[in-house]
Amino acid sequence: MSNRMVELAKRQAGFLGYESAQDESEITVSYWESLEAIKNWKSNLDHQLAQKLGREQWYRHYKIRICKVERDYGFEIR
């Protein structure tokens, strides 16, 4: 379902990308160009079904944060 949601999100207007990591738990961060794009993603029926299944079958808890990225930088050895 996770892969399906990523593919669906990629087709949504305003989707900028995502990052995901998994260890003892899983975190996925998606990036959107506006609050309106986030609202449209939240109202997507397939996404709502995935969230419902998550609550009923896969997760004991989850958290959603909506944040504005003010700065993003890093370092990489080449």
TIROLUM-441522 format. One record per residue: x, y, z of N, C-alpha, C, CB in turn. Coordinates in steps of 0.02 Angstrom, whole numbers, padded with zeros to 5 digits, always signed. Glycine has a CB too. Layout:
BEGIN
XYZXYZXYZXYZ ...
END
This chain:
BEGIN
+00041-00060+00000+00000+00000+00000+00043+00063+00000-00047+00000+00060 +00099+00060+00035+00144+00117+00038+00168+00136-00032+00204+00102+00083 +00189+00087-00071+00212+00101-00139+00156+00129-00182+00241+00037-00172 +00096+00102-00172+00038+00126-00210+00024+00199-00194-00024+00082-00196 +00029+00218-00130+00016+00287-00110+00069+00334-00138+00014+00292-00034 +00131+00312-00141+00183+00353-00170+00168+00366-00244+00253+00320-00162 +00150+00314-00280+00135+00322-00351+00074+00367-00361+00123+00253-00384 +00025+00361-00318-00034+00403-00322-00016+00476-00307-00089+00378-00274 +00023+00486-00255+00043+00554-00236+00083+00588-00292+00086+00553-00172 +00125+00550-00326+00165+00578-00381+00121+00607-00436+00210+00525-00411 +00059+00582-00443+00014+00606-00494-00030+00665-00470-00031+00550-00517 -00025+00681-00405-00064+00736-00377-00032+00803-00394-00072+00727-00301 -00073+00851-00410-00048+00920-00422-00016+00945-00358-00106+00967-00444 +00042+00976-00364+00076+01006-00307+00124+00960-00270+00026+01030-00260 +00129+00897-00290+00175+00850-00257+00246+00867-00277+00158+00776-00275 +00290+00874-00228+00360+00892-00241+00408+00834-00231+00381+00949-00196 +00390+00786-00189+00434+00730-00176+00422+00701-00107+00507+00751-00183 +00462+00650-00090+00455+00618-00025+00521+00587-00004+00399+00564-00026 +00527+00573+00061+00583+00537+00090+00554+00486+00138+00633+00585+00127 +00585+00428+00142+00560+00375+00185+00618+00339+00218+00516+00326+00146 +00607+00319+00280+00658+00280+00317+00622+00229+00360+00703+00327+00361 +00653+00172+00368+00623+00119+00408+00676+00085+00450+00587+00067+00363 +00661+00078+00514+00703+00041+00560+00655+00003+00605+00753+00089+00602 +00652+00021+00669+00603-00009+00712+00533+00018+00697+00620+00004+00786 +00531+00077+00669+00468+00106+00646+00480+00137+00577+00442+00161+00697 +00428+00162+00547+00434+00189+00480+00413+00262+00481+00391+00149+00430 +00449+00304+00443+00431+00374+00436+00433+00391+00362+00478+00420+00478 +00382+00425+00340+00381+00450+00272+00363+00523+00275+00331+00410+00228 +00402+00564+00241+00390+00636+00237+00375+00652+00165+00451+00678+00264 +00318+00684+00154+00301+00705+00086+00304+00781+00084+00231+00679+00064 +00323+00807+00025+00331+00879+00015+00281+00902-00038+00404+00896-00006 +00248+00958-00022+00195+00985-00064+00207+01060-00073+00125+00972-00034 +00184+01086-00129+00197+01157-00144+00152+01205-00107+00190+01168-00218 +00096+01181-00078+00051+01227-00044+00006+01189+00005+00008+01266-00095 -00026+01227+00049-00074+01197+00095-00134+01170+00055-00098+01248+00147 -00151+01203+00001-00206+01179-00041-00190+01110-00071-00221+01229-00097 -00128+01100-00093-00107+01035-00120-00111+00981-00066-00036+01039-00148 -00093+00999-00005-00097+00951+00051-00170+00934+00064-00064+00981+00115 -00213+00984+00064-00284+00973+00075-00314+00927+00022-00322+01039+00077 -00294+00938-00041-00318+00896-00096-00294+00824-00088-00295+00924-00163 -00232+00815-00066-00206+00747-00054-00245+00713+00002-00130+00750-00037 -00258+00751+00055-00296+00723+00111-00366+00702+00090-00300+00773+00169 -00396+00737+00042-00464+00721+00021-00467+00667-00034-00498+00783-00003 -00409+00645-00058-00407+00592-00109-00438+00528-00080-00335+00579-00134 -00486+00500-00115-00523+00441-00088-00479+00380-00077-00579+00423-00134 -00432+00367-00123-00387+00310-00113-00342+00321-00053-00344+00299-00176 -00319+00383-00043-00278+00399+00015-00319+00391+00079-00250+00471+00009 -00382+00412+00078-00425+00404+00137-00435+00330+00153-00493+00438+00125 -00444+00289+00102-00451+00216+00113-00387+00188+00144-00467+00180+00047 -00329+00208+00119-00265+00184+00147-00259+00204+00220-00206+00212+00106 -00279+00265+00237-00276+00286+00307-00324+00245+00350-00294+00361+00313 -00383+00231+00324-00431+00190+00361-00403+00120+00373-00498+00185+00322 -00375+00090+00321-00345+00024+00330-00287+00026+00379-00321-00003+00262 -00248+00079+00376-00193+00087+00424-00217+00087+00496-00155+00152+00410 -00270+00125+00509-00299+00127+00577-00327+00060+00598-00353+00181+00581 -00357+00024+00551-00391-00039+00568-00344-00100+00568-00447-00052+00518 -00291-00099+00527-00252-00160+00517-00178-00155+00533-00260-00182+00448 -00146-00099+00519-00073-00098+00519-00041-00059+00576-00049-00070+00456 -00072-00005+00598-00040+00039+00645-00077+00042+00712-00034+00110+00616 -00038+00048+00765-00068+00062+00830-00075+00137+00839-00026+00032+00887 -00032+00174+00807-00035+00247+00809+00003+00275+00749-00004+00275+00876 -00014+00335+00732+00025+00373+00683+00015+00446+00697+00005+00355+00610 +00059+00487+00669+00056+00558+00681+00067+00593+00614+00109+00580+00733 +00030+00646+00605+00037+00687+00544+00058+00756+00567-00029+00689+00502 +00110+00782+00536+00132+00851+00548+00132+00888+00483+00204+00852+00581 +00108+00949+00484+00112+00992+00425+00159+01048+00444+00041+01018+00403 +00214+01052+00409+00267+01100+00425+00289+01137+00363+00327+01064+00458 +00316+01195+00373+00345+01234+00318+00421+01228+00323+00322+01310+00321 +00452+01208+00269+00525+01203+00267+00553+01272+00253+00549+01150+00214 +00589+01300+00300+00619+01366+00292+00687+01364+00259+00624+01401+00359 +00723+01309+00271+00791+01302+00244+00807+01229+00240+00844+01340+00288 +00844+01210+00189+00864+01140+00180+00934+01140+00151+00813+01101+00134 +00982+01110+00185+01049+01105+00160+01082+01043+00188+01090+01168+00178 +01138+01024+00159+01172+00964+00180+01244+00963+00160+01137+00903+00153 +01274+00905+00167+01345+00894+00150+01352+00825+00122+01391+00904+00213 +01393+00817+00072+01405+00752+00042+01477+00748+00018+01356+00739-00016 +01512+00696+00038+01580+00684+00014+01576+00655-00056+01619+00635+00062 +01614+00684-00101+01613+00660-00171+01677+00624-00187+01602+00718-00219 
END
